Amino acid sequence: MTSGSATARRRVAVVTGASSGIGEATARLLACRGWHCVLVARREDVLRRLASELGADVEVCDIADRAAVAATTARILERHPEIDLLVNSAGILARGSFLDAPLDLIEQALTVNYLGGVWMTRGLLDGIRAAARARGRAHIATIASIGGAIVFTPAAPYSASKHAQVAFSRSLRASLRGSGVEVHTILPGFVTTPGFPHPKIFAGPLGRPFVVGPERVAAKVLSAVERGKAEMVVPWFPYGLGAMAQAIVPTITARVLKHFDYPDDP
């Protein structure tokens, strides 16, 4: 469909980790707002059901596999030479301290949570830059965690991988300044998503201010994109205060968080 000499094009969003949790909620919200989504995750059956519902594309990919990511991003760019938004949402939990967590788990957390997003971003960067040139703006949004701003000892490998994500986003934002590509970092606290249990202290009514649904995080992703926000903590209270405490009194903060514990079942 054309209007004058301009060709209308739906904005394209690539969402990793789209089969559940924050990724799924973000894809649903974007599709509701008129975006065309490319859903990326490992579980093909789940992705295809969601894609059928949203009118989205499917790319089955394990983002921990660098070669698979390269092949996936190449296929996406063949179909969509301009990518308006990349949402790096895929992630895993890695519990334990650096004294006792299995080394394979530490490596897996770093690969999935951090390197997978780096590889996806590099693979799609030409398309993201092309969208910025065409529309004036394009976006890269990374779902990090408040664990990327606060040292969370009970899940130390996870926290370290999220620190890496935050550093990646901040560095990327500086590198792309002036290009039209905006970089956003979302730092949720505890979210009701599969595979991410909450510490025992948050069980019951007292934990309600600390735990949010994935839909609330998805709304913050869209808000960051629409308002041009660089970083957003979800919810700001109490997690924003926790990040401030980490910066001001890091030793005390670490001592307090060391006593948090997870339930036995993931």
C-alpha positions as CSV (number, residue, x, y, z in Angstrom):
1,M,0.0,0.0,0.0
2,T,1.4,3.4,-1.0
3,S,0.6,6.9,-0.1
4,G,2.1,9.3,-2.6
5,S,5.7,8.3,-3.1
6,A,6.1,6.8,0.4
7,T,5.6,3.2,1.1
8,A,3.9,2.4,4.4
9,R,5.8,-0.2,6.5
10,R,4.9,-1.7,9.8
11,R,7.6,-1.3,12.4
12,V,9.6,-4.5,12.9
13,A,10.6,-5.8,16.4
14,V,12.8,-8.8,17.1
15,V,12.2,-10.3,20.5
16,T,14.4,-13.0,22.0
17,G,13.2,-15.2,24.8
18,A,9.7,-14.8,23.3
19,S,8.3,-18.2,24.2
20,S,7.5,-17.1,27.8
21,G,7.8,-14.5,30.5
22,I,8.9,-11.0,29.8
23,G,9.7,-11.8,26.1
24,E,6.2,-13.2,25.5
25,A,4.5,-10.3,27.3
26,T,6.6,-7.8,25.3
27,A,5.8,-9.4,22.0
28,R,2.1,-9.4,22.8
29,L,2.1,-5.8,23.8
30,L,4.1,-4.8,20.7
31,A,1.8,-6.7,18.4
32,C,-1.2,-5.1,20.1
33,R,0.4,-1.7,19.3
34,G,0.8,-2.6,15.6
35,W,4.3,-3.8,15.5
36,H,5.3,-6.8,13.4
37,C,7.2,-9.2,15.6
38,V,9.9,-11.7,14.9
39,L,9.9,-14.2,17.8
40,V,13.2,-15.9,18.7
41,A,13.5,-18.8,21.2
42,R,14.3,-22.5,21.4
43,R,10.8,-24.0,21.8
44,E,9.4,-24.2,18.3
45,D,6.0,-25.5,19.3
46,V,5.4,-22.7,21.8
47,L,6.7,-20.0,19.4
48,R,4.4,-21.2,16.5
49,R,1.3,-21.1,18.7
50,L,2.2,-17.6,19.8
51,A,3.1,-16.5,16.2
52,S,-0.2,-17.8,14.9
53,E,-2.0,-15.7,17.5
54,L,0.1,-12.5,16.9
55,G,0.7,-12.8,13.1
56,A,4.4,-12.9,13.8
57,D,7.5,-14.6,12.3
58,V,9.2,-17.5,14.0
59,E,13.0,-18.1,14.4
60,V,14.0,-21.1,16.4
61,C,17.4,-20.3,17.8
62,D,19.5,-21.1,20.9
63,I,21.2,-17.8,21.5
64,A,24.0,-19.5,23.4
65,D,25.1,-20.9,20.0
66,R,27.1,-18.2,18.3
67,A,26.9,-19.8,14.8
68,A,23.1,-20.3,15.2
69,V,22.7,-16.7,16.1
70,A,24.7,-15.6,13.0
71,A,22.5,-17.8,10.8
72,T,19.3,-16.6,12.4
73,T,20.1,-12.9,12.2
74,A,21.1,-13.3,8.5
75,R,17.7,-14.9,7.8
76,I,15.9,-12.1,9.6
77,L,17.7,-9.4,7.6
78,E,16.8,-11.2,4.4
79,R,13.1,-10.8,5.2
80,H,13.4,-7.5,7.1
81,P,16.3,-5.3,6.0
82,E,15.2,-2.6,8.5
83,I,14.8,-3.6,12.2
84,D,13.1,-0.9,14.3
85,L,13.6,-2.6,17.6
86,L,15.6,-5.4,19.1
87,V,14.5,-6.7,22.5
88,N,17.2,-8.8,24.2
89,S,15.0,-10.7,26.7
90,A,16.3,-14.3,26.7
91,G,17.8,-15.3,30.0
92,I,18.3,-18.0,32.6
93,L,18.7,-18.0,36.4
94,A,22.0,-19.3,37.9
95,R,21.8,-19.7,41.6
96,G,24.7,-20.2,44.1
97,S,27.8,-18.4,44.9
98,F,31.1,-18.3,43.0
99,L,32.4,-20.7,45.6
100,D,29.9,-23.5,44.9
101,A,28.0,-22.9,41.7
102,P,29.0,-25.5,39.0
103,L,31.5,-23.9,36.5
104,D,29.3,-25.1,33.6
105,L,26.4,-23.1,35.0
106,I,28.5,-20.0,35.4
107,E,29.6,-20.3,31.8
108,Q,26.0,-20.9,30.6
109,A,24.7,-17.9,32.5
110,L,27.3,-15.6,31.0
111,T,26.7,-17.0,27.5
112,V,22.9,-16.9,27.5
113,N,22.3,-13.7,29.5
114,Y,25.2,-11.6,28.1
115,L,26.9,-12.9,25.0
116,G,23.7,-14.0,23.3
117,G,22.5,-10.4,23.4
118,V,25.9,-9.2,22.1
119,W,25.7,-11.6,19.2
120,M,22.1,-10.8,18.4
121,T,22.9,-7.0,18.5
122,R,26.0,-7.4,16.3
123,G,24.1,-9.6,13.8
124,L,21.2,-7.2,13.4
125,L,23.1,-4.0,13.7
126,D,23.1,-3.2,10.0
127,G,19.3,-3.6,9.9
128,I,18.9,-1.5,13.0
129,R,21.0,1.3,11.6
130,A,19.1,1.1,8.3
131,A,15.8,1.6,10.2
132,A,17.3,4.6,12.0
133,R,18.3,6.2,8.7
134,A,14.8,5.5,7.2
135,R,12.7,6.6,10.2
136,G,15.1,8.8,12.2
137,R,15.0,6.4,15.2
138,A,15.6,2.7,16.0
139,H,16.0,0.9,19.3
140,I,17.9,-1.7,21.2
141,A,16.3,-2.7,24.5
142,T,18.0,-5.1,26.9
143,I,16.1,-6.8,29.7
144,A,18.8,-6.8,32.4
145,S,17.9,-7.1,36.1
146,I,18.2,-5.1,39.3
147,G,20.7,-7.9,39.9
148,G,22.9,-6.0,37.4
149,A,23.0,-3.0,39.7
150,I,23.0,-4.8,43.1
151,V,25.3,-7.7,44.0
152,F,23.0,-10.5,44.8
153,T,25.1,-13.3,46.4
154,P,22.5,-16.1,46.4
155,A,22.5,-16.0,42.6
156,A,26.0,-14.7,42.0
157,P,26.6,-16.0,38.5
158,Y,23.2,-14.6,37.4
159,S,24.0,-11.2,39.0
160,A,27.4,-11.1,37.3
161,S,26.0,-11.8,33.9
162,K,23.4,-9.0,34.4
163,H,26.2,-6.6,35.5
164,A,27.8,-7.4,32.1
165,Q,24.5,-6.7,30.3
166,V,24.2,-3.3,32.0
167,A,27.8,-2.4,31.1
168,F,27.2,-3.6,27.5
169,S,24.2,-1.4,27.2
170,R,25.8,1.6,28.6
171,S,28.9,1.2,26.4
172,L,26.7,0.6,23.3
173,R,24.6,3.7,24.1
174,A,27.8,5.8,24.0
175,S,29.1,4.2,20.9
176,L,25.8,4.8,19.0
177,R,25.1,8.3,20.2
178,G,24.2,10.5,17.3
179,S,23.4,7.6,15.0
180,G,19.6,7.6,15.6
181,V,19.9,4.2,17.4
182,E,18.7,4.5,21.0
183,V,19.7,2.0,23.6
184,H,17.5,1.2,26.5
185,T,18.2,-0.9,29.6
186,I,15.3,-2.3,31.7
187,L,16.2,-3.4,35.2
188,P,13.3,-5.4,36.7
189,G,13.2,-6.8,40.2
190,F,11.6,-10.1,40.9
191,V,9.1,-11.0,38.2
192,T,6.5,-13.9,38.1
193,T,8.1,-15.8,35.2
194,P,8.7,-19.5,34.7
195,G,12.1,-20.7,36.0
196,F,12.7,-17.6,38.2
197,P,11.6,-18.4,41.8
198,H,11.5,-15.7,44.4
199,P,13.5,-15.7,47.7
200,K,11.6,-17.1,50.6
201,I,11.4,-13.7,52.3
202,F,9.1,-12.5,49.5
203,A,6.5,-15.2,50.2
204,G,3.1,-13.9,51.3
205,P,1.6,-10.4,51.4
206,L,4.8,-8.7,52.5
207,G,6.4,-9.7,49.2
208,R,3.8,-7.9,47.0
209,P,5.8,-4.6,46.5
210,F,8.8,-6.6,45.5
211,V,7.3,-8.9,42.8
212,V,5.6,-7.8,39.5
213,G,4.1,-9.5,36.5
214,P,5.8,-9.7,33.1
215,E,3.2,-7.4,31.6
216,R,4.4,-4.5,33.8
217,V,8.0,-5.0,32.6
218,A,6.7,-5.2,29.0
219,A,4.9,-1.9,29.5
220,K,8.2,-0.3,30.7
221,V,10.0,-1.6,27.6
222,L,7.5,0.2,25.4
223,S,7.6,3.3,27.6
224,A,11.4,3.5,27.4
225,V,11.2,3.2,23.6
226,E,8.4,5.8,23.2
227,R,9.9,8.3,25.7
228,G,13.6,7.8,24.9
229,K,14.5,6.6,28.4
230,A,18.0,5.2,28.8
231,E,17.4,3.1,31.9
232,M,14.3,2.1,33.9
233,V,14.0,0.2,37.1
234,V,10.8,-1.8,37.6
235,P,9.4,-1.0,40.1
236,W,11.5,1.9,41.1
237,F,10.4,1.4,44.7
238,P,12.0,-0.4,46.4
239,Y,14.6,-1.5,43.9
240,G,15.8,2.0,42.9
241,L,16.5,2.6,46.5
242,G,18.4,-0.7,46.7
243,A,20.6,0.4,43.8
244,M,21.4,3.6,45.5
245,A,22.3,1.7,48.7
246,Q,24.6,-0.5,46.7
247,A,26.4,2.6,45.3
248,I,26.6,4.3,48.7
249,V,27.2,1.5,51.2
250,P,28.1,-1.6,49.1
251,T,29.5,-3.7,52.0
252,I,26.3,-3.3,54.1
253,T,24.1,-4.0,51.1
254,A,26.0,-7.2,50.2
255,R,25.8,-8.4,53.8
256,V,22.0,-8.0,53.9
257,L,21.4,-9.7,50.6
258,K,23.7,-12.6,51.5
259,H,21.0,-13.8,53.8
260,F,18.3,-14.0,51.1
261,D,17.5,-17.6,50.1
262,Y,15.5,-19.3,47.4
263,P,12.9,-22.1,47.8
264,D,14.2,-25.6,47.2
265,D,12.3,-26.1,43.9
266,P,13.2,-23.8,40.9
